[in-house]
Amino acid sequence: MRIPLAVTGAVLLLCGSAALAAGLGAFDALGALSGRPPLDPSLVRYARDEGWFLPVAAGTAEAAALAGQLWLVLQGRALIQRRRPDVDPRVRALAHVASGELAVAAREMPGVQDARVRLTGSAHRPRLRMRVDCARDALVGEVYGELGAGPVERYRRAVGMPDLPVVIRFRTAAARRGRRRRPRPGPA
């Protein structure tokens, strides 16, 4: 969805820049637009003769602009909620302390190398996002079971949200690209 929006935005930016340049006379040396109106004369006559055309075109353009602005506000709000949960300050403080405890408890499990925890979402739909980096030989199913039975339940109780949805994403050492360490040569 982001690629078509970026392409559409780029095309509209280029069209707007070209229209601005044409209005300022940048293309007059080419002779293509000199002395000609930007709109076809038959379209101008039609818009002048029909009293409804220009108000409908303007209303449609404003409705599209308003829809785009509302969409942009919603995207910004979703981005902020991913970074900072939309909950009251007391719950945020409890979540901060409990997140540290959950990450430490996860790192102490066998096969777990690193864990990151973040409370995200809105006040009405909060969720816990957790990323767990495991060793290549770790049994992910066992780590998942131990996390769900112990540390995650303690987190839910500490925050006061017994039905808090939890999303756990596992990464193994083989899945991490660019971070591979070369084995050091042993003593000869």
C-alpha positions as CSV (number, residue, x, y, z in Angstrom):
1,M,0.0,0.0,0.0
2,R,2.9,2.4,0.7
3,I,4.5,2.0,-2.7
4,P,1.4,3.0,-4.7
5,L,0.9,5.9,-2.4
6,A,4.5,7.0,-2.8
7,V,4.3,6.7,-6.6
8,T,1.0,8.7,-6.7
9,G,2.5,11.4,-4.5
10,A,5.6,11.6,-6.7
11,V,3.4,11.9,-9.9
12,L,1.2,14.6,-8.3
13,L,4.3,16.5,-7.1
14,L,5.8,16.4,-10.6
15,C,2.5,17.5,-12.2
16,G,2.2,20.4,-9.7
17,S,5.8,21.4,-10.2
18,A,5.3,21.4,-14.0
19,A,2.1,23.5,-13.7
20,L,3.9,26.0,-11.5
21,A,6.9,26.2,-13.9
22,A,4.5,26.7,-16.8
23,G,2.7,29.4,-14.9
24,L,6.0,31.2,-14.2
25,G,6.9,31.0,-17.9
26,A,9.6,28.3,-17.8
27,F,8.4,26.6,-20.9
28,D,7.9,29.8,-23.0
29,A,11.2,29.3,-24.8
30,L,10.0,26.0,-26.2
31,G,6.9,27.7,-27.7
32,A,4.7,24.9,-26.6
33,L,2.6,26.9,-24.1
34,S,3.2,30.4,-25.0
35,G,0.0,32.4,-25.5
36,R,-2.3,29.4,-24.9
37,P,-4.5,29.0,-21.9
38,P,-3.8,26.0,-19.6
39,L,-7.3,24.6,-20.2
40,D,-8.9,23.7,-23.5
41,P,-11.1,26.6,-24.7
42,S,-14.1,24.2,-25.1
43,L,-13.8,23.1,-21.5
44,V,-13.7,26.8,-20.4
45,R,-16.8,27.6,-22.4
46,Y,-18.6,24.5,-21.0
47,A,-17.7,25.5,-17.4
48,R,-18.9,29.1,-18.0
49,D,-22.2,28.1,-19.7
50,E,-23.0,25.4,-17.1
51,G,-23.3,26.9,-13.6
52,W,-22.9,23.6,-11.8
53,F,-19.6,22.3,-13.2
54,L,-17.0,24.4,-11.3
55,P,-18.7,24.1,-7.9
56,V,-19.0,20.3,-8.3
57,A,-15.4,20.0,-9.4
58,A,-14.2,22.2,-6.5
59,G,-16.4,20.2,-4.0
60,T,-15.0,16.9,-5.3
61,A,-11.4,18.2,-5.0
62,E,-12.0,19.4,-1.5
63,A,-13.6,16.1,-0.4
64,A,-10.6,14.2,-1.8
65,A,-8.2,16.5,0.0
66,L,-10.2,16.2,3.3
67,A,-10.2,12.4,3.0
68,G,-6.4,12.5,2.4
69,Q,-5.8,14.7,5.4
70,L,-7.9,12.4,7.6
71,W,-6.1,9.4,6.4
72,L,-2.7,11.1,7.1
73,V,-3.9,12.0,10.7
74,L,-4.9,8.4,11.3
75,Q,-1.5,7.1,10.0
76,G,0.3,9.5,12.3
77,R,-1.8,8.4,15.3
78,A,-1.0,4.8,14.5
79,L,2.7,5.5,14.3
80,I,2.6,7.3,17.6
81,Q,0.7,4.5,19.3
82,R,3.4,2.0,18.1
83,R,6.0,4.0,19.8
84,R,4.2,5.2,22.9
85,P,1.1,3.5,24.3
86,D,-2.0,5.6,24.6
87,V,-2.7,4.7,28.3
88,D,-2.8,6.7,31.5
89,P,0.5,7.6,33.1
90,R,0.1,5.1,36.0
91,V,-0.3,2.2,33.7
92,R,2.6,3.5,31.6
93,A,4.9,3.5,34.6
94,L,3.8,0.0,35.7
95,A,4.4,-1.2,32.2
96,H,7.9,0.3,32.1
97,V,8.9,-1.5,35.2
98,A,7.2,-4.8,34.2
99,S,8.8,-4.6,30.8
100,G,12.2,-4.6,32.3
101,E,11.4,-7.5,34.5
102,L,9.9,-9.5,31.6
103,A,12.9,-8.9,29.4
104,V,15.3,-10.0,32.1
105,A,13.2,-13.1,32.8
106,A,13.2,-13.9,29.1
107,R,16.9,-13.5,28.7
108,E,17.5,-15.9,31.6
109,M,15.7,-18.7,29.7
110,P,17.8,-21.4,28.0
111,G,18.4,-20.6,24.3
112,V,17.3,-17.0,24.5
113,Q,20.0,-14.4,23.6
114,D,18.0,-11.2,23.8
115,A,14.5,-10.0,24.4
116,R,12.7,-6.6,23.8
117,V,9.4,-5.7,25.2
118,R,7.0,-2.9,24.4
119,L,3.5,-2.0,25.3
120,T,1.7,-0.5,22.3
121,G,-1.8,0.4,21.2
122,S,-4.5,2.6,22.5
123,A,-6.3,2.7,25.8
124,H,-9.1,0.7,24.4
125,R,-6.9,-1.8,22.5
126,P,-3.5,-2.2,24.2
127,R,-1.2,-5.0,23.3
128,L,2.2,-6.3,24.3
129,R,4.8,-6.7,21.6
130,M,7.8,-8.9,22.3
131,R,10.8,-9.8,20.2
132,V,12.9,-12.7,21.3
133,D,16.2,-13.6,19.7
134,C,17.0,-17.2,20.2
135,A,20.1,-19.3,19.6
136,R,20.2,-21.5,16.5
137,D,19.6,-24.7,18.5
138,A,16.9,-23.3,20.8
139,L,13.6,-25.0,21.0
140,V,11.2,-22.2,20.2
141,G,8.1,-24.1,21.3
142,E,9.5,-24.6,24.7
143,V,10.6,-21.0,25.0
144,Y,7.1,-19.9,23.9
145,G,5.5,-22.2,26.5
146,E,7.7,-21.0,29.3
147,L,7.2,-17.4,28.4
148,G,3.4,-17.7,28.3
149,A,3.1,-19.6,31.5
150,G,5.4,-17.5,33.7
151,P,6.8,-14.1,32.8
152,V,4.0,-13.0,30.5
153,E,1.4,-13.8,33.1
154,R,3.4,-11.9,35.7
155,Y,3.5,-8.9,33.4
156,R,-0.3,-9.0,32.9
157,R,-0.9,-9.0,36.6
158,A,1.7,-6.3,37.3
159,V,0.0,-4.0,34.7
160,G,-3.5,-4.9,35.8
161,M,-4.6,-6.2,32.4
162,P,-5.4,-9.9,32.6
163,D,-6.7,-10.1,29.0
164,L,-3.8,-8.2,27.4
165,P,-3.1,-9.6,24.0
166,V,0.6,-10.6,23.5
167,V,2.4,-10.8,20.2
168,I,5.7,-12.7,20.4
169,R,8.1,-12.7,17.4
170,F,11.0,-15.1,17.5
171,R,14.2,-14.6,15.5
172,T,16.9,-17.2,15.4
173,A,20.6,-16.6,14.9
174,A,20.4,-17.9,11.3
175,A,17.6,-15.3,10.5
176,R,19.7,-12.3,11.5
177,R,21.6,-11.1,8.5
178,G,24.7,-8.9,8.8
179,R,25.3,-9.6,12.4
180,R,27.1,-12.9,12.0
181,R,30.3,-13.1,13.9
182,R,33.2,-14.8,12.3
183,P,34.8,-17.5,14.4
184,R,38.0,-16.5,15.9
185,P,41.0,-18.7,15.0
186,G,42.1,-20.8,17.9
187,P,45.6,-20.8,19.2
188,A,48.0,-22.7,16.9
